[in-house]
Amino acid sequence: MMDDIRLAFAHPSERAKATATDAPLDRISMSNHERDVEIGAFQAERGILQRIRFNVVVEVRSQAESAEDDVDRILSYDRIVEAIDAELAQGRVNLLETLSVRIAERVLSHPLAARCFVRIEKLDRGPYVLGVEIMREAETNQRLSLLADDGPHPLIVYLANDAIARPDLAQLLDHLEQAGAPVILCVGSTGLAQPQARHGLPQRRIDLLDMEKNAWVLASCDDRCVVVDSRTELDWAMRQGQISVWAPSKLVLDSAEPPKGAKVTGEQLALWLAEQFEAQRIVYLGGHPPLKSSIPVQAWPFDVMPDL
């Protein structure tokens, strides 16, 4: 019992040794890697950075031999740091558990990785350290194909309020479905008066919620329009050929690189979403398209049938 308690608080490398199988595996580790991260499920944890400490151990099926001092035959330490960097760049997460699993899965996408132990600790939440430790095996990893899979490249369509209200909306959606790419519809503000907050972050939430109200208005016009808010659900909808209406709050507020500016318009968010998903192009039906874009842009009056 005492040994079990000791292992529960020991470095992940000790846990790896204690649970080793008869087939010996090499281990690589990274200890006490600290980063400043915005993470946490509580409202008080939004908009601030917390010190997070990472300890990672990877058991590997090494191909390194004493006669061949070749870095290409091993799993490099850089793989661990790159996995952390890549997952932090994906956007804000609420739970250490979520971040731990994602890092482990990314490490395990390497063909030499067999098991991965990840411990993540919050250092600033009190006069103590809060942490999570997990272990994952390559054989049970379900996310590898997603990491390697190049997702679909959608057609992003921004609809101004006049376009939402057009009487031939059903015919417009028929037309968009023939474009040969999954369709994500974006909308802007309702145009109604909104409460004004005293600080920027609450005001951004209010503005985003106003756009989401407009998204539900659009969804009520045609059963094909389904309101979605997460990256996972958008990706699933695109693969299923479903027309999505984007509710922007979750992706924008959780993003590691949210749209710049104190007040962001629906037109700007459509461009931002297009960049996140590497869209084929953006079609604006009404509104004010941005002057500069890394994605091909087509701008049309709200009441025309766009040439796709």
C-alpha positions as CSV (number, residue, x, y, z in Angstrom):
1,M,0.0,0.0,0.0
2,M,2.8,2.5,0.9
3,D,4.5,1.7,-2.4
4,D,1.3,2.4,-4.3
5,I,0.9,5.8,-2.5
6,R,4.6,6.7,-3.3
7,L,4.1,5.8,-7.0
8,A,0.9,7.9,-7.1
9,F,3.0,11.0,-6.4
10,A,6.2,10.0,-8.1
11,H,7.4,11.3,-11.4
12,P,5.7,9.6,-14.4
13,S,9.0,7.7,-15.2
14,E,8.5,5.8,-11.9
15,R,5.0,4.8,-12.8
16,A,6.2,3.7,-16.2
17,K,8.8,1.5,-14.6
18,A,6.3,0.0,-12.2
19,T,3.9,-0.9,-14.9
20,A,6.4,-2.2,-17.5
21,T,5.7,-5.4,-19.3
22,D,8.0,-8.3,-19.9
23,A,9.0,-6.9,-23.3
24,P,11.5,-4.1,-22.4
25,L,11.0,-0.7,-24.0
26,D,13.2,2.3,-24.0
27,R,11.9,5.5,-22.4
28,I,12.4,9.1,-23.2
29,S,11.2,11.9,-20.9
30,M,10.8,15.6,-20.5
31,S,10.6,17.1,-17.0
32,N,9.4,20.4,-15.6
33,H,8.6,22.1,-18.8
34,E,6.6,25.3,-17.9
35,R,4.4,27.3,-20.1
36,D,2.0,30.2,-19.6
37,V,-1.4,29.0,-20.8
38,E,-5.0,30.3,-20.7
39,I,-6.9,27.3,-19.3
40,G,-9.6,26.5,-16.9
41,A,-13.4,25.9,-16.6
42,F,-14.1,28.8,-14.3
43,Q,-15.0,32.2,-15.5
44,A,-12.3,33.7,-13.3
45,E,-9.7,31.8,-15.4
46,R,-10.7,33.4,-18.7
47,G,-8.5,36.2,-20.0
48,I,-5.5,35.3,-17.7
49,L,-2.4,33.2,-18.2
50,Q,-1.5,30.5,-15.7
51,R,1.8,28.7,-15.2
52,I,1.4,25.1,-16.3
53,R,4.1,22.4,-15.7
54,F,4.4,19.4,-18.1
55,N,6.1,16.1,-17.3
56,V,6.0,13.5,-20.1
57,V,7.4,10.0,-20.4
58,V,7.2,8.0,-23.7
59,E,8.0,4.3,-24.0
60,V,9.4,3.7,-27.5
61,R,10.1,0.8,-29.7
62,S,13.6,2.1,-30.4
63,Q,15.5,1.2,-33.6
64,A,18.6,2.9,-32.3
65,E,21.7,0.7,-32.3
66,S,25.2,1.4,-31.0
67,A,26.6,1.1,-34.5
68,E,24.2,3.5,-36.0
69,D,24.2,6.9,-34.3
70,D,21.2,8.1,-36.4
71,V,18.6,10.5,-35.2
72,D,16.1,9.3,-37.8
73,R,16.0,5.9,-36.1
74,I,14.6,7.2,-32.8
75,L,11.7,9.2,-31.4
76,S,13.2,12.6,-30.8
77,Y,12.6,14.6,-27.6
78,D,11.4,17.4,-29.9
79,R,8.3,15.2,-30.6
80,I,7.1,15.9,-27.1
81,V,7.6,19.6,-27.2
82,E,6.0,19.8,-30.7
83,A,3.0,17.9,-29.4
84,I,2.5,20.4,-26.6
85,D,3.0,23.3,-28.9
86,A,0.6,21.9,-31.4
87,E,-2.2,21.3,-28.9
88,L,-1.8,24.6,-27.2
89,A,-2.1,26.3,-30.6
90,Q,-5.4,24.5,-31.3
91,G,-7.1,26.8,-28.9
92,R,-8.3,27.2,-25.4
93,V,-9.3,24.2,-23.4
94,N,-11.2,24.0,-20.1
95,L,-9.7,20.9,-18.5
96,L,-6.2,19.6,-17.9
97,E,-7.6,16.1,-18.6
98,T,-8.5,17.2,-22.1
99,L,-5.1,18.7,-22.8
100,S,-3.3,15.7,-21.4
101,V,-5.2,13.2,-23.6
102,R,-4.6,15.3,-26.7
103,I,-0.9,15.6,-26.1
104,A,-0.6,11.8,-25.5
105,E,-2.5,11.0,-28.6
106,R,-0.4,13.3,-30.7
107,V,2.8,11.8,-29.3
108,L,1.4,8.3,-30.0
109,S,0.8,9.1,-33.6
110,H,4.6,8.5,-34.0
111,P,5.1,4.9,-35.2
112,L,7.8,4.1,-32.6
113,A,5.7,5.3,-29.6
114,A,4.1,2.5,-27.5
115,R,2.9,4.2,-24.3
116,C,2.8,7.8,-23.1
117,F,2.5,9.2,-19.6
118,V,1.5,12.8,-19.3
119,R,1.3,14.8,-16.0
120,I,0.1,18.4,-16.2
121,E,0.0,20.7,-13.2
122,K,-1.4,24.1,-12.4
123,L,1.1,26.1,-10.3
124,D,-0.9,29.3,-9.6
125,R,-4.2,28.2,-8.2
126,G,-3.3,28.3,-4.6
127,P,-0.6,27.4,-2.0
128,Y,-0.5,23.9,-3.6
129,V,-0.1,22.2,-7.0
130,L,-3.2,20.9,-8.9
131,G,-2.5,18.3,-11.5
132,V,-3.7,15.4,-13.7
133,E,-1.7,12.4,-14.8
134,I,-2.8,10.0,-17.6
135,M,-1.4,7.0,-19.4
136,R,-2.4,6.0,-23.0
137,E,-1.3,3.2,-25.2
138,A,-0.8,3.4,-29.0
139,E,-3.0,0.3,-29.6
140,T,-6.0,2.0,-28.0
141,N,-5.5,5.5,-29.4
142,Q,-8.5,6.5,-31.5
143,R,-7.4,9.9,-32.7
144,L,-4.4,9.0,-34.9
145,S,-6.3,8.9,-38.1
146,L,-7.8,12.3,-37.4
147,L,-4.4,13.9,-36.8
148,A,-3.2,12.7,-40.1
149,D,-6.4,13.3,-42.0
150,D,-6.6,16.4,-44.2
151,G,-10.1,17.6,-43.5
152,P,-12.5,19.0,-46.1
153,H,-12.1,22.6,-47.4
154,P,-15.5,24.3,-47.1
155,L,-17.3,27.0,-48.9
156,I,-17.9,29.8,-46.4
157,V,-21.0,31.9,-47.2
158,Y,-21.7,35.1,-45.3
159,L,-25.4,36.2,-45.4
160,A,-26.3,39.8,-44.6
161,N,-29.6,40.3,-42.9
162,D,-31.3,41.1,-46.2
163,A,-30.0,37.8,-47.6
164,I,-31.4,35.9,-44.7
165,A,-34.8,37.4,-45.4
166,R,-34.9,36.8,-49.1
167,P,-38.0,34.9,-50.2
168,D,-36.0,32.5,-52.4
169,L,-33.7,31.3,-49.6
170,A,-34.6,27.7,-50.3
171,Q,-33.5,28.0,-53.9
172,L,-30.3,29.8,-52.8
173,L,-29.5,26.8,-50.5
174,D,-30.2,24.4,-53.4
175,H,-27.7,26.4,-55.5
176,L,-25.1,26.4,-52.7
177,E,-25.4,22.6,-52.3
178,Q,-24.3,22.2,-55.9
179,A,-21.0,24.1,-55.4
180,G,-19.1,20.8,-54.8
181,A,-17.9,21.7,-51.3
182,P,-19.3,21.5,-47.8
183,V,-21.1,24.8,-46.9
184,I,-20.8,26.8,-43.7
185,L,-23.1,29.8,-43.4
186,C,-22.1,32.8,-41.4
187,V,-24.2,35.7,-40.2
188,G,-23.6,39.1,-38.5
189,S,-25.4,41.1,-35.9
190,T,-29.2,41.2,-35.7
191,G,-28.9,45.0,-36.0
192,L,-30.9,45.4,-32.8
193,A,-29.8,47.5,-29.9
194,Q,-27.5,45.6,-27.5
195,P,-26.5,46.1,-23.9
196,Q,-23.1,47.9,-23.6
197,A,-20.6,46.4,-21.1
198,R,-17.9,48.4,-19.4
199,H,-15.1,46.0,-20.4
200,G,-14.0,44.5,-23.7
201,L,-14.4,40.7,-22.9
202,P,-18.0,40.9,-21.7
203,Q,-18.8,43.1,-24.6
204,R,-17.3,40.6,-27.0
205,R,-19.5,37.9,-25.5
206,I,-22.6,40.1,-25.9
207,D,-21.8,40.8,-29.5
208,L,-21.1,37.1,-30.3
209,L,-24.4,36.1,-28.6
210,D,-26.2,38.6,-30.8
211,M,-24.8,36.9,-33.9
212,E,-25.8,33.5,-32.5
213,K,-29.4,34.8,-32.2
214,N,-29.2,35.6,-35.9
215,A,-27.8,32.1,-36.6
216,W,-31.0,30.6,-35.0
217,V,-33.2,33.0,-37.0
218,L,-31.5,31.6,-40.2
219,A,-31.8,28.0,-39.0
220,S,-35.6,28.5,-38.5
221,C,-36.0,29.4,-42.2
222,D,-34.9,26.0,-43.6
223,D,-34.5,22.6,-42.0
224,R,-31.2,22.0,-43.8
225,C,-29.6,24.8,-41.7
226,V,-28.2,23.3,-38.5
227,V,-26.6,25.6,-35.9
228,V,-23.2,24.2,-34.8
229,D,-20.6,25.8,-32.5
230,S,-17.6,23.4,-32.1
231,R,-14.8,22.5,-34.4
232,T,-15.5,18.8,-34.0
233,E,-19.2,19.2,-35.0
234,L,-18.3,21.5,-37.9
235,D,-15.9,18.9,-39.2
236,W,-18.5,16.1,-38.8
237,A,-21.1,18.2,-40.6
238,M,-18.8,18.9,-43.5
239,R,-18.0,15.2,-43.9
240,Q,-21.7,14.4,-43.9
241,G,-22.6,17.0,-46.5
242,Q,-24.7,19.0,-44.0
243,I,-25.2,22.7,-44.3
244,S,-24.0,24.3,-41.1
245,V,-24.9,27.7,-39.6
246,W,-21.9,28.8,-37.4
247,A,-22.5,30.0,-33.9
248,P,-19.2,31.7,-33.2
249,S,-18.9,32.1,-29.4
250,K,-17.1,28.8,-28.6
251,L,-14.5,28.8,-31.3
252,V,-13.7,32.6,-30.9
253,L,-13.5,32.6,-27.1
254,D,-11.5,29.3,-27.0
255,S,-9.0,30.2,-29.8
256,A,-5.4,30.8,-29.0
257,E,-5.4,33.4,-31.8
258,P,-8.8,35.1,-31.8
259,P,-9.8,37.8,-34.2
260,K,-8.2,41.1,-33.5
261,G,-10.0,44.3,-32.7
262,A,-12.2,45.5,-29.9
263,K,-15.4,45.0,-32.0
264,V,-15.5,42.2,-34.6
265,T,-18.1,42.1,-37.4
266,G,-19.7,39.1,-38.9
267,E,-17.9,39.7,-42.1
268,Q,-14.5,39.6,-40.3
269,L,-15.5,36.4,-38.5
270,A,-16.4,34.7,-41.7
271,L,-12.9,35.4,-43.0
272,W,-11.4,34.2,-39.7
273,L,-13.4,31.0,-39.9
274,A,-12.3,30.5,-43.5
275,E,-8.7,30.8,-42.5
276,Q,-9.1,28.3,-39.6
277,F,-10.6,25.7,-41.9
278,E,-8.5,26.5,-45.0
279,A,-11.7,27.2,-47.0
280,Q,-11.8,27.1,-50.8
281,R,-13.3,30.6,-50.9
282,I,-15.7,33.0,-49.2
283,V,-18.9,34.2,-50.8
284,Y,-20.4,37.4,-49.4
285,L,-24.1,38.0,-50.1
286,G,-24.4,41.6,-48.9
287,G,-22.4,43.2,-46.1
288,H,-18.9,44.7,-46.3
289,P,-16.3,42.1,-47.3
290,P,-12.8,42.7,-46.0
291,L,-10.4,44.5,-48.3
292,K,-7.6,42.0,-47.7
293,S,-7.9,38.3,-47.6
294,S,-5.7,35.2,-47.8
295,I,-8.7,33.3,-49.0
296,P,-10.4,33.9,-52.4
297,V,-13.4,36.2,-52.0
298,Q,-16.5,36.6,-54.1
299,A,-18.8,39.5,-53.2
300,W,-22.4,39.8,-54.5
301,P,-25.5,41.8,-53.8
302,F,-27.7,40.2,-51.2
303,D,-30.5,39.4,-53.7
304,V,-28.6,37.7,-56.5
305,M,-27.9,34.1,-57.2
306,P,-24.1,33.9,-57.0
307,D,-22.1,32.4,-59.8
308,L,-20.3,29.5,-58.2
